[in-house]
Amino acid sequence: MSSKPDPRETKRRSSPSWSGYRPASELSSRIKQRNRKTGTKAELALRHALWRRGLRYRLNRRDLPGTPDLVFTSRRVVVFVDGDFWHGRNWNERKERLGSGNNGAYWVSKIAYNRDQDQRHNARLAELGWRVMRLWETDVLRDPEAAAGLVATIIRSDDRAIAPAASIALRKDSPETSGC
């Protein structure tokens, strides 16, 4: 009798090798190492706005692909607050600027890998029946209440109104953007 694999398991892809690349400077290396993965200003602003609206969530569930920033378990909705630099906001312009700077090949491949990984996580979460929302950090920081309003609309919407496999991308340069 064969057992089915756990649907929460994600396919692990090996991360690209960054060996052979050196930081542009020790200062830039220290700055990049101190960037936060969780609890960023944008994430905290969104969390506070959602809490004021009476919405409760779980944080950074490691058992889900991509470790979403916010998880609304009963509504099967996950929210990511993506950093503009690390996730490639305005990617075409950013790619040109990065390519002509220090370690251009490294930064372009690193951020391109992050963007591809985001798409893989979106697809895997959709397969598992989750609705995925992605917000840019500067949009959240600019107006946390508006961002919380968008999340609240999705959370409180009828499940039939939005298919579980739908990815709600609020990132303007994403191919699946809904025009928000």
Secondary structure, DSSP 8 states (H G I E B T S, - for coil): ------TT----------TT---S-HHHHHHHHT--SSS-HHHHHHHHHHHHTT---EE--TTSTT--SEEEGGGTEEEEEE-TTTTTTTHHHHHHHHHTSTTHHHHHHHHHHHHHHHHHHHHHHHHTT-EEEEEEHHHHHH-HHHHHHHHHHHHHS-TTTS-TT-EEE--TTSTTB---
